Amino acid sequence: MENIPSFNALIEKSIVTHWDRDALTDYKGKTLQYHDVARKIEKLHILFENSGVQKGDKIALCGRNCSNWAVAFLATLTYGAVAVPILHEFTADQIHNIVNHSDAKLLFTGDVVSTIIDATKMPALEGIIYIPDYSLILSRTDKLTYAREHLNEMFGKKYPKYFRSEHVAYYKEQSPEELALVNYTSGTTGFSKGVMIPYRAIWSNADFAQHVLGKVLHPGDNVISILPMAHMYGMSFEFIYEFLSGCHIFYLTRVPSPAIIAQAFADVKPRIIIAVPLIIEKIIRKKVFPKIQNNRIRLLMNMPVISKKVKEKICDQVYQAFGGNVYEVIIGGAALNQEVEAFLKSINFPYTVGYGATECAPIICYRDWQSFVKGSCGQAAYHQEVKVQSPDPANVAGEILTKGPNVMLGYYKNPEATEETVDKDGWYHTGDLGLMDSDGNVFIKGRSKNMLLGSNGQNIYPEEIEDKLNSLVLVNESVVIQEGEKLVALVYPDFEEARATGLSTEDLKNIMEENRHQLNQIVPHYSKVAEIRIHDEEFAKTPKKSIKRFLYQPKVFQ
C-alpha cells in the first residue's frame, strides 16, 4: 500500500487552490464559493473550540442535503472531531438511538428533523445546532451559549483585517487508521450498526474516483447531489471527491422527485451522475419507453440499416434527458432492472453499474462504461481485492469477499459483529452472493440472507424473479416470499396507469394472473410463482431505495 496522504490536508489544498470558484449551491438558492466555505468552517472551528469540543469528540449531523450540511461535515473533520452522519429519513427513535449510541456531543439538525426529535431523549448532548443558520436550538452548557452569542466578535478579533487563504490551516490526522466518521447503516433488519470509517478509507475512495474519472471531471464542472450525503455512496461520490476536485456541487435540498431531478439535469448539465436504479428506471419508463414502444419505432429498430440511426437518435434523446453533458451515469445501491439495462446497452448509452457497501466507504467494484459488461457490477475497484468464496466462482455462486484500504475499522461498540464480518486476514464478508468470470467481472445473485431454499434443495434468488416480474405489464415493484413450499409474489401495481386506462380491480387481478403465467414460462421450474397478491401501497424502503424485505416475510419465517 502506497504512502497515504493526510485527507484533511487534501481538503485544505482544494479550498486554497479553488478559492474563488463556485463550490456549493442550494439548487435555485444561494451559492457558496470555496472561500465562503473556508470562512464558515473557520467560524465553526471557533465555536467548537470555545464550547469545549475536544479532538476525537463525536458530532452528529442529521438533515436534508444542503450547503450548510456539507460545511458542518467538513468543519467537523478538519477540526479533528469524528462526524456521525445520520440519514434524515430515519424515525425520531432511530435518531435518538444513534445520537446516544455514538456518544455525540453536538447535533446539527435540519428544518424537518428539528421538529420531530425530542432533546430529553438525548441526555448526553451538550447542544443542538440548526443547520440552515447555525443558530442554537438547545444549549446545555454556558460555554456553548457564550461561544454562539459572541461568535462574530471572536471571529473579528482573530482576523481583524480579513480572512485570507493563508489563514486556512486544518488539523492533520496522526495516522490513516484514525477514525474519521461513524456511519450507521440504513439496514433492512434490526438496529443499524455504527460503521467506523477511518481516514484511509475516505482517502482511498476519493483516490479511486480520481484514478477512474480524473481525466473526465475538472475544476469548475457541475455535479448534482441527489443521494443523501449521510449515505456513504452519496457522500463519497457526489460530495467528497468532487469537492477535492474543485467542482461545483448542486444540492436539490427538497425531496428529489423524478420531475425535480429531470429539471435539475436540464439546468445544471452535470458532468457525471450518481444514482440508484429506482431513479434511472423511473426516468426511462416514464419519459423514454412511452415514446419508443409503438409499432413504427419497433419496426424501424428491427430493420438493420435504419436501426443504427434510430438507436443513435433515441440515445441522444435519453442523453438530453440527463442534461446532455454527462460522461457516464454510475448506478449503484441495488440491482438495475434487466429490461432497462438491456435497453440502455442496446442504444449504447454511457451507463455503468458499481457495487459497494457502507463498510467499504463504499466502493468494492466498478468499471468504466466503455468496457463495462452488461449484467455485472464491474471488477475489483482500484486499491481493492475481490474474490468469490466458491469452488467454481464462474458457475457456482458464493459469498463476495473484499480486502483493502476501503474496509472499515469495525462496528462501533460491537466487537462480536465485527468479528463475524471481517475475518482475521482482513477480508470483509459482504453477505452478498455472486459469480466472477475469468476477467474478474462480478455478477451479483442476491443477498445470502434473502436466498430461499426450494423443496429439492435448489437455491432460489428472489431478486432474479422480481427483476423479470417488474418488467411485466402494470407491475411497479414486487417482493417474492416463501410460504411453506410455495413462492408468492407481492406486487404493487401501477395504479396510475390502470386508472388512466379505465381498468377495474377485477381487470387488474386478471392482468396479474396473466403476468404470473408469463413469468412462470421464463423462470426455472423451481422458481415458479404460485400466486400474485396485489399490494395496495408502495413497499417501505431504506434511504437507498431498497425494499425492506423483512417487513413482508410471513410471521412464521421471521
VEXDREN-2710 file (C-alpha; in Angstrom, 1 decimal):
% VEXDREN-2710
k/r/px/py/pz
1/MET/0.0/0.0/0.0
2/GLU/1.4/3.3/-1.0
3/ASN/2.0/6.2/1.4
4/ILE/-1.4/7.6/2.3
5/PRO/-1.5/11.5/2.4
6/SER/-3.4/13.4/5.1
7/PHE/-7.1/13.6/4.0
8/ASN/-7.6/16.9/5.8
9/ALA/-4.6/18.3/4.0
10/LEU/-6.3/17.5/0.7
11/ILE/-9.4/19.4/1.9
12/GLU/-7.2/22.4/2.8
13/LYS/-5.4/22.2/-0.6
14/SER/-8.6/22.1/-2.6
15/ILE/-10.0/25.2/-0.7
16/VAL/-6.9/27.2/-1.2
17/THR/-6.4/26.2/-4.9
18/HIS/-10.0/26.8/-5.8
19/TRP/-10.5/29.9/-3.6
20/ASP/-12.6/32.0/-6.0
21/ARG/-14.5/29.1/-7.7
22/ASP/-18.2/28.3/-7.0
23/ALA/-18.3/25.3/-4.6
24/LEU/-21.7/24.6/-3.2
25/THR/-25.2/25.7/-4.4
26/ASP/-28.6/25.0/-2.9
27/TYR/-30.5/24.5/-6.2
28/LYS/-32.4/27.6/-7.1
29/GLY/-30.9/29.2/-4.0
30/LYS/-27.6/30.6/-2.6
31/THR/-24.1/29.7/-3.9
32/LEU/-21.0/29.5/-1.6
33/GLN/-17.6/29.8/-3.2
34/TYR/-14.6/27.9/-1.8
35/HIS/-13.5/30.9/0.2
36/ASP/-17.1/31.2/1.7
37/VAL/-16.8/27.5/2.7
38/ALA/-13.5/28.3/4.4
39/ARG/-14.9/31.2/6.3
40/LYS/-17.8/29.2/7.6
41/ILE/-15.5/26.3/8.6
42/GLU/-13.4/28.8/10.5
43/LYS/-16.4/30.1/12.4
44/LEU/-17.5/26.6/13.3
45/HIS/-14.0/25.8/14.5
46/ILE/-14.1/28.8/16.8
47/LEU/-17.5/27.6/18.1
48/PHE/-16.2/24.1/18.7
49/GLU/-13.0/25.3/20.4
50/ASN/-14.8/27.8/22.7
51/SER/-17.6/25.4/23.6
52/GLY/-15.1/22.7/24.8
53/VAL/-15.2/20.2/21.9
54/GLN/-12.1/18.1/22.0
55/LYS/-10.3/16.2/19.2
56/GLY/-12.0/12.9/18.8
57/ASP/-15.4/14.0/20.2
58/LYS/-18.4/12.9/18.1
59/ILE/-20.5/15.5/16.2
60/ALA/-23.7/14.2/14.7
61/LEU/-25.4/15.7/11.6
62/CYS/-29.0/14.9/10.6
63/GLY/-30.8/16.9/7.9
64/ARG/-31.5/17.0/4.2
65/ASN/-28.7/17.7/1.8
66/CYS/-27.7/21.4/1.6
67/SER/-24.6/23.5/1.5
68/ASN/-24.6/24.1/5.3
69/TRP/-24.7/20.4/6.0
70/ALA/-21.6/19.9/3.8
71/VAL/-19.8/22.8/5.5
72/ALA/-20.6/21.4/9.0
73/PHE/-19.3/18.0/7.9
74/LEU/-16.0/19.4/6.6
75/ALA/-15.6/21.6/9.7
76/THR/-16.0/18.5/11.9
77/LEU/-13.3/16.5/10.2
78/THR/-10.9/19.4/9.8
79/TYR/-11.2/20.2/13.5
80/GLY/-10.2/16.7/14.4
81/ALA/-13.7/15.6/15.7
82/VAL/-15.5/12.5/14.4
83/ALA/-18.5/13.0/12.2
84/VAL/-21.7/10.9/12.8
85/PRO/-23.9/11.5/9.7
86/ILE/-27.5/10.3/10.3
87/LEU/-30.0/9.7/7.5
88/HIS/-32.8/12.3/7.8
89/GLU/-35.3/9.7/6.7
90/PHE/-34.8/7.8/10.0
91/THR/-37.5/7.9/12.6
92/ALA/-37.2/10.1/15.7
93/ASP/-36.5/7.0/17.8
94/GLN/-33.7/5.8/15.4
95/ILE/-32.1/9.3/15.5
96/HIS/-32.3/9.3/19.4
97/ASN/-30.7/5.8/19.5
98/ILE/-27.9/6.7/17.1
99/VAL/-27.1/10.0/18.9
100/ASN/-26.9/8.2/22.2
101/HIS/-25.1/5.1/21.0
102/SER/-22.5/7.2/19.2
103/ASP/-21.8/9.4/22.3
104/ALA/-22.3/12.5/20.2
105/LYS/-21.6/15.8/22.0
106/LEU/-23.3/18.1/19.5
107/LEU/-26.0/17.5/16.9
108/PHE/-26.5/19.6/13.8
109/THR/-30.2/19.2/12.7
110/GLY/-32.2/20.3/9.6
111/ASP/-35.5/22.1/9.4
112/VAL/-37.7/19.0/9.3
113/VAL/-35.7/16.8/11.7
114/SER/-35.6/19.5/14.3
115/THR/-39.4/19.3/14.6
116/ILE/-39.6/15.6/15.2
117/ILE/-36.7/14.9/17.7
118/ASP/-37.0/15.1/21.5
119/ALA/-33.9/16.5/23.2
120/THR/-34.9/14.9/26.5
121/LYS/-34.3/11.5/24.9
122/MET/-30.7/12.5/24.1
123/PRO/-29.5/13.5/27.6
124/ALA/-25.7/13.4/26.9
125/LEU/-25.9/16.0/24.1
126/GLU/-24.4/19.4/25.0
127/GLY/-26.2/21.2/22.2
128/ILE/-28.3/21.1/19.1
129/ILE/-27.4/23.4/16.2
130/TYR/-29.8/24.4/13.5
131/ILE/-28.2/23.7/10.1
132/PRO/-29.9/26.5/8.0
133/ASP/-28.2/29.3/10.0
134/TYR/-26.2/27.5/12.7
135/SER/-28.3/29.0/15.5
136/LEU/-28.7/27.2/18.7
137/ILE/-31.9/25.1/19.2
138/LEU/-30.6/23.8/22.5
139/SER/-27.6/24.5/24.7
140/ARG/-26.9/22.7/28.0
141/THR/-23.6/24.5/28.7
142/ASP/-22.8/28.1/29.4
143/LYS/-19.6/27.8/27.2
144/LEU/-21.7/26.8/24.1
145/THR/-24.2/29.6/24.7
146/TYR/-21.5/32.2/25.2
147/ALA/-19.5/31.0/22.1
148/ARG/-22.5/31.1/19.8
149/GLU/-23.6/34.6/21.1
150/HIS/-20.1/36.0/20.7
151/LEU/-19.1/34.1/17.5
152/ASN/-18.8/37.0/15.1
153/GLU/-17.0/39.1/17.7
154/MET/-14.5/36.2/18.3
155/PHE/-14.0/35.8/14.6
156/GLY/-13.4/39.5/14.2
157/LYS/-10.8/39.5/16.9
158/LYS/-8.9/36.6/15.4
159/TYR/-9.0/38.1/11.9
160/PRO/-9.1/41.9/12.4
161/LYS/-8.5/42.7/8.7
162/TYR/-10.0/39.9/6.7
163/PHE/-9.9/36.2/6.4
164/ARG/-7.4/35.1/3.6
165/SER/-6.4/31.8/2.1
166/GLU/-3.1/31.8/4.1
167/HIS/-5.2/31.5/7.2
168/VAL/-6.5/28.1/6.2
169/ALA/-4.7/25.6/8.4
170/TYR/-6.5/22.4/9.4
171/TYR/-6.0/19.5/11.9
172/LYS/-4.0/16.7/10.2
173/GLU/-4.8/13.2/11.2
174/GLN/-2.0/11.4/13.0
175/SER/-2.5/8.2/11.1
176/PRO/-4.5/6.9/8.2
177/GLU/-6.1/4.4/10.7
178/GLU/-7.5/7.3/12.7
179/LEU/-11.3/7.3/13.0
180/ALA/-13.0/9.9/10.7
181/LEU/-16.6/9.1/10.9
182/VAL/-19.2/6.6/12.3
183/ASN/-21.8/5.9/9.7
184/TYR/-24.9/4.0/10.8
185/THR/-26.2/1.5/8.1
186/SER/-29.7/2.0/6.9
187/GLY/-30.0/-1.7/7.5
188/THR/-33.2/-3.6/6.5
189/THR/-33.1/-5.7/9.6
190/GLY/-32.8/-4.9/13.3
191/PHE/-31.0/-1.9/14.8
192/SER/-28.5/-0.4/12.5
193/LYS/-24.8/-0.8/13.2
194/GLY/-22.2/2.1/13.5
195/VAL/-19.6/1.5/10.8
196/MET/-16.2/3.0/11.9
197/ILE/-14.7/4.6/8.8
198/PRO/-11.0/5.6/9.1
199/TYR/-9.4/8.4/7.1
200/ARG/-7.6/5.8/4.9
201/ALA/-11.0/4.5/3.6
202/ILE/-12.3/8.0/2.7
203/TRP/-9.0/8.9/1.0
204/SER/-8.9/5.5/-0.8
205/ASN/-12.4/6.1/-2.2
206/ALA/-11.5/9.6/-3.4
207/ASP/-8.3/8.4/-4.9
208/PHE/-10.1/5.6/-6.7
209/ALA/-12.5/8.2/-8.2
210/GLN/-9.6/10.4/-9.2
211/HIS/-8.0/7.4/-10.8
212/VAL/-11.0/6.5/-12.9
213/LEU/-12.6/9.9/-13.5
214/GLY/-9.7/12.3/-13.1
215/LYS/-9.4/12.8/-16.9
216/VAL/-13.1/13.5/-17.2
217/LEU/-14.0/15.7/-14.2
218/HIS/-12.3/19.0/-14.0
219/PRO/-12.4/22.0/-11.6
220/GLY/-15.5/24.1/-12.3
221/ASP/-17.5/21.1/-13.6
222/ASN/-21.1/20.8/-12.3
223/VAL/-22.5/17.8/-10.4
224/ILE/-25.8/17.3/-8.6
225/SER/-26.1/15.7/-5.2
226/ILE/-29.2/13.5/-5.3
227/LEU/-28.4/10.8/-2.8
228/PRO/-28.3/11.6/0.9
229/MET/-24.9/12.8/2.0
230/ALA/-25.4/10.8/5.2
231/HIS/-25.2/7.6/3.0
232/MET/-21.6/6.7/2.0
233/TYR/-22.4/6.3/-1.7
234/GLY/-23.7/9.9/-1.9
235/MET/-21.1/11.3/0.4
236/SER/-18.1/9.8/-1.4
237/PHE/-19.1/10.3/-5.0
238/GLU/-21.4/13.3/-5.1
239/PHE/-19.6/15.3/-2.5
240/ILE/-16.1/14.5/-1.2
241/TYR/-14.4/13.5/-4.5
242/GLU/-16.0/16.5/-6.3
243/PHE/-15.1/18.9/-3.5
244/LEU/-11.5/17.8/-3.6
245/SER/-11.5/18.2/-7.4
246/GLY/-12.7/21.8/-7.4
247/CYS/-16.1/21.0/-8.8
248/HIS/-19.4/22.9/-8.3
249/ILE/-21.9/20.8/-6.3
250/PHE/-25.6/21.5/-6.5
251/TYR/-27.9/20.3/-3.7
252/LEU/-31.6/19.6/-4.5
253/THR/-32.5/20.3/-0.9
254/ARG/-36.1/19.1/-1.4
255/VAL/-37.3/15.5/-1.8
256/PRO/-35.9/14.7/-5.2
257/SER/-38.9/13.5/-7.3
258/PRO/-38.2/12.4/-10.9
259/ALA/-39.7/15.7/-12.1
260/ILE/-37.4/17.9/-9.9
261/ILE/-34.4/15.7/-10.9
262/ALA/-35.2/15.9/-14.6
263/GLN/-35.4/19.7/-14.4
264/ALA/-32.2/19.9/-12.4
265/PHE/-30.4/17.8/-15.0
266/ALA/-31.6/20.2/-17.7
267/ASP/-30.5/23.3/-15.7
268/VAL/-27.2/22.1/-14.2
269/LYS/-26.0/19.8/-17.0
270/PRO/-23.9/17.6/-14.7
271/ARG/-20.7/16.0/-15.9
272/ILE/-21.3/12.8/-14.1
273/ILE/-24.5/11.4/-12.5
274/ILE/-24.5/9.1/-9.5
275/ALA/-27.9/7.4/-9.0
276/VAL/-29.8/4.4/-7.6
277/PRO/-31.7/2.2/-10.1
278/LEU/-35.1/3.5/-9.0
279/ILE/-34.4/7.0/-10.3
280/ILE/-33.0/5.8/-13.6
281/GLU/-35.8/3.2/-14.1
282/LYS/-38.5/5.9/-13.4
283/ILE/-37.0/8.3/-15.9
284/ILE/-36.6/5.6/-18.6
285/ARG/-40.1/4.1/-18.0
286/LYS/-42.0/7.4/-17.8
287/LYS/-40.1/9.6/-20.2
288/VAL/-38.5/7.3/-22.8
289/PHE/-40.4/4.0/-23.1
290/PRO/-43.8/5.6/-24.0
291/LYS/-42.1/7.4/-27.0
292/ILE/-40.5/4.3/-28.4
293/GLN/-42.8/1.5/-27.6
294/ASN/-45.0/2.0/-30.7
295/ASN/-45.3/-0.2/-33.8
296/ARG/-43.5/2.3/-36.1
297/ILE/-40.4/2.6/-33.9
298/ARG/-40.3/-1.2/-33.2
299/LEU/-40.5/-1.8/-36.9
300/LEU/-37.6/0.6/-37.7
301/MET/-35.5/-0.9/-34.9
302/ASN/-35.8/-4.3/-36.5
303/MET/-34.5/-3.0/-39.9
304/PRO/-30.7/-3.4/-39.8
305/VAL/-29.8/-0.4/-42.0
306/ILE/-32.2/2.0/-40.3
307/SER/-31.9/0.5/-36.8
308/LYS/-28.5/2.0/-36.1
309/LYS/-29.7/5.6/-36.9
310/VAL/-32.9/5.1/-34.9
311/LYS/-30.9/3.9/-31.9
312/GLU/-28.5/6.8/-32.2
313/LYS/-31.4/9.2/-32.2
314/ILE/-33.0/7.5/-29.2
315/CYS/-29.7/7.5/-27.4
316/ASP/-29.4/11.3/-28.0
317/GLN/-32.9/11.8/-26.6
318/VAL/-32.0/9.8/-23.4
319/TYR/-28.7/11.7/-23.2
320/GLN/-30.5/15.0/-23.3
321/ALA/-32.9/13.8/-20.6
322/PHE/-29.8/13.6/-18.3
323/GLY/-28.6/17.1/-19.2
324/GLY/-26.7/16.5/-22.4
325/ASN/-23.2/16.8/-20.8
326/VAL/-22.7/13.7/-18.8
327/TYR/-19.7/11.5/-19.3
328/GLU/-21.4/8.5/-17.6
329/VAL/-24.3/7.6/-15.3
330/ILE/-23.0/5.5/-12.4
331/ILE/-25.7/3.3/-10.9
332/GLY/-25.4/1.5/-7.6
333/GLY/-27.1/0.7/-4.3
334/ALA/-29.3/-2.0/-5.7
335/ALA/-29.7/-4.2/-8.9
336/LEU/-30.7/-2.5/-12.2
337/ASN/-33.7/-3.9/-13.9
338/GLN/-32.7/-6.2/-16.7
339/GLU/-35.2/-4.8/-19.2
340/VAL/-34.0/-1.2/-18.6
341/GLU/-30.3/-2.3/-18.7
342/ALA/-30.8/-4.2/-22.0
343/PHE/-32.4/-1.1/-23.5
344/LEU/-29.6/1.2/-22.3
345/LYS/-26.9/-1.2/-23.6
346/SER/-28.7/-1.6/-27.0
347/ILE/-28.6/2.2/-27.6
348/ASN/-25.0/2.4/-26.4
349/PHE/-25.9/4.8/-23.6
350/PRO/-23.0/5.7/-21.3
351/TYR/-24.0/3.9/-18.1
352/THR/-22.2/1.6/-15.7
353/VAL/-23.2/-0.3/-12.5
354/GLY/-21.0/-0.2/-9.5
355/TYR/-21.1/-2.2/-6.2
356/GLY/-20.3/-1.2/-2.7
357/ALA/-21.1/-1.3/1.0
358/THR/-21.1/1.2/3.8
359/GLU/-18.4/-1.0/5.4
360/CYS/-16.1/-0.1/2.4
361/ALA/-17.0/3.6/2.4
362/PRO/-18.4/2.3/-0.1
363/ILE/-16.7/1.2/-3.3
364/ILE/-15.9/-2.5/-4.0
365/CYS/-16.4/-2.9/-7.7
366/TYR/-16.5/-0.6/-10.7
367/ARG/-15.7/-0.5/-14.4
368/ASP/-15.9/2.4/-16.9
369/TRP/-18.9/2.4/-19.1
370/GLN/-16.9/1.8/-22.3
371/SER/-15.6/-1.6/-21.0
372/PHE/-18.5/-2.5/-18.7
373/VAL/-20.0/-5.9/-19.1
374/LYS/-23.8/-6.0/-19.1
375/GLY/-25.4/-7.7/-16.1
376/SER/-22.2/-7.3/-14.0
377/CYS/-21.3/-4.7/-11.4
378/GLY/-17.7/-4.2/-12.6
379/GLN/-14.4/-5.5/-11.4
380/ALA/-12.4/-5.0/-8.2
381/ALA/-12.1/-1.3/-7.7
382/TYR/-8.7/0.4/-7.7
383/HIS/-7.0/-0.4/-4.3
384/GLN/-9.3/-3.3/-3.5
385/GLU/-9.1/-7.1/-3.9
386/VAL/-12.3/-9.0/-4.5
387/LYS/-13.0/-12.8/-4.5
388/VAL/-16.0/-15.1/-4.6
389/GLN/-15.9/-17.9/-2.0
390/SER/-16.8/-20.8/-4.2
391/PRO/-15.2/-24.0/-5.6
392/ASP/-16.2/-22.7/-9.1
393/PRO/-16.7/-18.9/-9.0
394/ALA/-17.7/-18.7/-12.7
395/ASN/-20.6/-21.1/-12.3
396/VAL/-21.4/-21.7/-8.6
397/ALA/-22.5/-18.6/-6.6
398/GLY/-20.5/-17.9/-3.4
399/GLU/-20.2/-15.1/-0.9
400/ILE/-18.4/-12.0/-2.2
401/LEU/-15.3/-11.0/-0.1
402/THR/-13.2/-7.9/-0.4
403/LYS/-9.9/-6.7/1.2
404/GLY/-8.0/-3.4/1.0
405/PRO/-7.8/0.2/2.4
406/ASN/-11.6/0.8/1.9
407/VAL/-12.5/-1.7/4.6
408/MET/-13.8/-0.3/7.9
409/LEU/-12.1/-0.5/11.3
410/GLY/-15.2/-2.4/12.6
411/TYR/-18.6/-1.7/14.2
412/TYR/-18.7/0.9/17.0
413/LYS/-19.1/-0.8/20.4
414/ASN/-19.8/-4.1/18.6
415/PRO/-16.8/-6.4/18.5
416/GLU/-18.9/-9.5/18.1
417/ALA/-20.5/-8.2/14.8
418/THR/-17.0/-7.0/13.7
419/GLU/-15.6/-10.5/14.2
420/GLU/-18.4/-12.1/12.2
421/THR/-17.9/-9.7/9.3
422/VAL/-14.2/-9.1/9.0
423/ASP/-12.0/-12.2/9.2
424/LYS/-8.5/-12.5/10.7
425/ASP/-6.9/-11.9/7.3
426/GLY/-8.8/-8.7/6.8
427/TRP/-11.4/-9.9/4.3
428/TYR/-14.8/-8.2/4.6
429/HIS/-17.6/-10.7/4.2
430/THR/-20.3/-8.8/2.3
431/GLY/-23.2/-11.2/2.8
432/ASP/-23.9/-10.9/-1.0
433/LEU/-23.8/-13.9/-3.3
434/GLY/-22.2/-13.6/-6.7
435/LEU/-20.3/-15.1/-9.6
436/MET/-17.0/-14.0/-11.0
437/ASP/-15.9/-14.6/-14.6
438/SER/-12.4/-15.2/-15.8
439/ASP/-11.9/-11.4/-16.4
440/GLY/-12.8/-10.6/-12.8
441/ASN/-16.3/-9.2/-13.6
442/VAL/-18.6/-9.8/-10.6
443/PHE/-22.3/-10.7/-11.1
444/ILE/-24.5/-10.4/-8.0
445/LYS/-27.1/-13.1/-7.5
446/GLY/-28.6/-11.7/-4.3
447/ARG/-28.2/-11.3/-0.6
448/SER/-27.3/-14.6/1.2
449/LYS/-30.0/-13.8/3.8
450/ASN/-32.6/-13.4/1.1
451/MET/-31.8/-16.7/-0.6
452/LEU/-34.7/-19.2/-0.4
453/LEU/-34.4/-22.9/-0.5
454/GLY/-36.5/-24.9/-2.9
455/SER/-38.3/-28.2/-2.0
456/ASN/-35.5/-30.1/-3.7
457/GLY/-32.7/-28.1/-2.2
458/GLN/-32.3/-25.6/-5.1
459/ASN/-31.1/-22.1/-4.3
460/ILE/-33.7/-19.6/-5.3
461/TYR/-32.7/-15.9/-5.6
462/PRO/-35.9/-13.8/-5.2
463/GLU/-34.2/-10.8/-6.7
464/GLU/-33.9/-12.6/-10.1
465/ILE/-37.6/-13.5/-10.1
466/GLU/-38.6/-9.9/-9.1
467/ASP/-36.4/-8.5/-11.9
468/LYS/-38.4/-10.4/-14.5
469/LEU/-41.7/-9.7/-12.9
470/ASN/-41.1/-6.0/-12.7
471/SER/-40.8/-5.8/-16.5
472/LEU/-44.3/-7.2/-17.0
473/VAL/-47.5/-5.2/-17.6
474/LEU/-48.5/-2.7/-14.9
475/VAL/-46.0/-4.0/-12.3
476/ASN/-44.3/-1.2/-10.4
477/GLU/-42.4/-3.2/-7.9
478/SER/-42.5/-6.6/-6.3
479/VAL/-41.3/-8.8/-3.4
480/VAL/-41.1/-12.6/-3.7
481/ILE/-41.6/-14.5/-0.4
482/GLN/-41.8/-18.2/0.5
483/GLU/-44.8/-19.7/2.3
484/GLY/-44.2/-23.3/3.1
485/GLU/-43.0/-24.8/-0.2
486/LYS/-44.7/-22.3/-2.5
487/LEU/-43.5/-18.9/-3.7
488/VAL/-45.8/-15.9/-3.5
489/ALA/-45.2/-12.6/-5.3
490/LEU/-46.5/-9.4/-3.6
491/VAL/-47.0/-6.8/-6.3
492/TYR/-47.5/-3.1/-6.1
493/PRO/-49.1/-2.3/-9.5
494/ASP/-49.0/0.9/-11.5
495/PHE/-52.4/2.1/-10.2
496/GLU/-52.0/5.5/-12.0
497/GLU/-51.7/3.8/-15.4
498/ALA/-54.5/1.3/-14.5
499/ARG/-56.9/4.2/-13.7
500/ALA/-55.9/6.1/-16.8
501/THR/-56.8/3.0/-18.9
502/GLY/-60.1/2.6/-17.0
503/LEU/-59.3/-0.8/-15.5
504/SER/-61.3/-2.2/-12.7
505/THR/-59.9/-4.1/-9.7
506/GLU/-61.1/-7.3/-11.3
507/ASP/-59.2/-6.4/-14.5
508/LEU/-56.1/-5.8/-12.5
509/LYS/-56.3/-9.2/-10.9
510/ASN/-56.8/-10.9/-14.3
511/ILE/-53.7/-9.0/-15.7
512/MET/-51.6/-10.1/-12.7
513/GLU/-52.7/-13.7/-13.2
514/GLU/-51.7/-13.4/-16.9
515/ASN/-48.4/-11.9/-15.7
516/ARG/-47.9/-14.9/-13.4
517/HIS/-48.3/-17.4/-16.4
518/GLN/-45.9/-15.3/-18.4
519/LEU/-43.4/-15.2/-15.6
520/ASN/-43.5/-18.9/-15.0
521/GLN/-42.6/-19.6/-18.6
522/ILE/-39.3/-17.7/-18.3
523/VAL/-38.1/-18.8/-14.8
524/PRO/-36.7/-22.2/-13.9
525/HIS/-39.4/-24.7/-12.7
526/TYR/-38.3/-24.4/-9.1
527/SER/-38.7/-20.6/-9.2
528/LYS/-42.3/-20.7/-10.4
529/VAL/-44.7/-18.4/-8.5
530/ALA/-47.9/-20.0/-7.2
531/GLU/-49.8/-16.8/-6.5
532/ILE/-49.6/-13.0/-7.1
533/ARG/-51.1/-10.8/-4.4
534/ILE/-51.8/-7.2/-5.1
535/HIS/-50.2/-4.8/-2.6
536/ASP/-52.2/-1.5/-2.2
537/GLU/-49.3/0.8/-1.4
538/GLU/-45.6/1.2/-2.3
539/PHE/-43.3/-1.1/-0.3
540/ALA/-41.4/0.5/2.6
541/LYS/-37.8/1.3/1.6
542/THR/-34.4/2.1/3.1
543/PRO/-33.0/5.5/2.2
544/LYS/-31.0/4.0/-0.7
545/LYS/-34.4/2.7/-2.0
546/SER/-34.0/-1.0/-1.3
547/ILE/-37.3/-2.6/-0.2
548/LYS/-37.4/-3.5/3.5
549/ARG/-38.0/-7.2/2.8
550/PHE/-38.2/-8.3/6.4
551/LEU/-41.5/-6.4/6.8
552/TYR/-43.2/-8.6/4.2
553/GLN/-42.0/-12.1/5.3
554/PRO/-44.6/-14.5/6.7
555/LYS/-44.5/-14.2/10.5
556/VAL/-43.5/-17.9/10.9
557/PHE/-40.3/-17.2/9.0
558/GLN/-39.2/-14.1/10.8
END
